[in-house]
Amino acid sequence: MFSKMAVLLRRDSDPESDADEEPLNFQTELLVLQNILVGLALIVVLARSYVRYYIIKAFKIDDWVMLFAQVCHQFSFLLAAV
């Protein structure tokens, strides 16, 4: 990934760069980053829900809204992957 960034920076600084070079593609890196962040968000929401429901025993409306939003996000994430 860093080699792609170096090429990108070199292209921007060199006004006479070749026009026939292949365009840079960060699709794989962005997809990996998206999956990592979605997984991290899921872990955080599940951990908070566990603590609020089982340990503190104070699962209120804000927790239900957060859980609903996470489920909607996961659903949209799955639909986008298809």
Secondary structure, 3 states (H helix, E strand, C coil): CHHHHHHHHHHHHCCCCCCCCCCCCCHHHHHHHHHHHHHHHHHHHHHHHHHHHHHCCCCCHHHHHHHHHHHHHHHHHHHHHC
